[in-house]
Amino acid sequence: MRESFLYQCPHCKTKRNALEVAMTLEPEVLRVAAARHNGRLQTPHAGPGRPALARCPGCGQEMSAGQMGDHRVPCVRMELKKLLAMRIQLLPKDPDPYPDFYIHHLGDNDTEVDFHKASNHDVVTVDLRKIAEMTVNQAEKMAHVRVLGRVVWDGDIKGWRFAPTAAVGRPPKAK
């Protein structure tokens, strides 16, 4: 005869034979429970505070951070090339009455894009890894580009510049 023990349901408080309960479960549930019990949980974790998947700002595809590294810059560059003839509003940006920019320069192998401010001809350079989202309004021939940072008026240089939220890339390793 099989050895068994009683299992009490945490919800309804009924007591049942644990072997009978286990026989009704999917094999995957049992595998994960056994791995958790033995201290080697088999499901991947993104880490504390990190989402499991990220969305590419160019194509909108969801992928892991590892896949995003090689995919992001070429994809964002390709999408920006579609915006060459459109007005662009960079967000967030210090307010001013003339918010329109145009793409000034975007090379085939560049990792940065130069936006030309339509009202005063300032050039604002943004690293392609700092572009978070792009939305296009075809009817108005306008695009909104959200950046990881802020486009600010700099009184020292009397012009517009991009102030990223943090340095681009990984921090250097501690020695």
HUGI-V224532 format. One record per residue. N is the residue number from 1. PHI is phi in whole degrees, 0 to 359 (* if undefined). Layout:
n->N phi->PHI
n->N phi->PHI
//
This chain:
n->1 phi->*
n->2 phi->288
n->3 phi->281
n->4 phi->213
n->5 phi->221
n->6 phi->276
n->7 phi->243
n->8 phi->255
n->9 phi->295
n->10 phi->290
n->11 phi->268
n->12 phi->259
n->13 phi->67
n->14 phi->281
n->15 phi->252
n->16 phi->223
n->17 phi->290
n->18 phi->297
n->19 phi->295
n->20 phi->295
n->21 phi->295
n->22 phi->297
n->23 phi->292
n->24 phi->270
n->25 phi->275
n->26 phi->291
n->27 phi->302
n->28 phi->296
n->29 phi->297
n->30 phi->294
n->31 phi->298
n->32 phi->294
n->33 phi->296
n->34 phi->294
n->35 phi->296
n->36 phi->296
n->37 phi->297
n->38 phi->272
n->39 phi->78
n->40 phi->224
n->41 phi->303
n->42 phi->268
n->43 phi->273
n->44 phi->288
n->45 phi->240
n->46 phi->281
n->47 phi->107
n->48 phi->293
n->49 phi->77
n->50 phi->251
n->51 phi->289
n->52 phi->293
n->53 phi->232
n->54 phi->237
n->55 phi->258
n->56 phi->292
n->57 phi->290
n->58 phi->277
n->59 phi->256
n->60 phi->83
n->61 phi->286
n->62 phi->270
n->63 phi->203
n->64 phi->287
n->65 phi->298
n->66 phi->297
n->67 phi->290
n->68 phi->297
n->69 phi->306
n->70 phi->276
n->71 phi->273
n->72 phi->300
n->73 phi->298
n->74 phi->298
n->75 phi->292
n->76 phi->297
n->77 phi->300
n->78 phi->298
n->79 phi->291
n->80 phi->295
n->81 phi->297
n->82 phi->287
n->83 phi->260
n->84 phi->303
n->85 phi->262
n->86 phi->253
n->87 phi->287
n->88 phi->230
n->89 phi->247
n->90 phi->271
n->91 phi->229
n->92 phi->285
n->93 phi->211
n->94 phi->303
n->95 phi->292
n->96 phi->201
n->97 phi->286
n->98 phi->234
n->99 phi->274
n->100 phi->279
n->101 phi->235
n->102 phi->227
n->103 phi->284
n->104 phi->270
n->105 phi->209
n->106 phi->207
n->107 phi->279
n->108 phi->292
n->109 phi->243
n->110 phi->288
n->111 phi->254
n->112 phi->228
n->113 phi->235
n->114 phi->258
n->115 phi->260
n->116 phi->259
n->117 phi->283
n->118 phi->295
n->119 phi->279
n->120 phi->225
n->121 phi->68
n->122 phi->292
n->123 phi->247
n->124 phi->248
n->125 phi->261
n->126 phi->233
n->127 phi->292
n->128 phi->298
n->129 phi->286
n->130 phi->262
n->131 phi->268
n->132 phi->264
n->133 phi->197
n->134 phi->226
n->135 phi->235
n->136 phi->240
n->137 phi->249
n->138 phi->297
n->139 phi->297
n->140 phi->263
n->141 phi->52
n->142 phi->222
n->143 phi->231
n->144 phi->249
n->145 phi->242
n->146 phi->266
n->147 phi->248
n->148 phi->270
n->149 phi->151
n->150 phi->205
n->151 phi->269
n->152 phi->235
n->153 phi->277
n->154 phi->253
n->155 phi->293
n->156 phi->293
n->157 phi->263
n->158 phi->53
n->159 phi->195
n->160 phi->268
n->161 phi->212
n->162 phi->263
n->163 phi->247
n->164 phi->291
n->165 phi->291
n->166 phi->207
n->167 phi->299
n->168 phi->279
n->169 phi->95
n->170 phi->278
n->171 phi->293
n->172 phi->295
n->173 phi->289
n->174 phi->287
n->175 phi->270
//
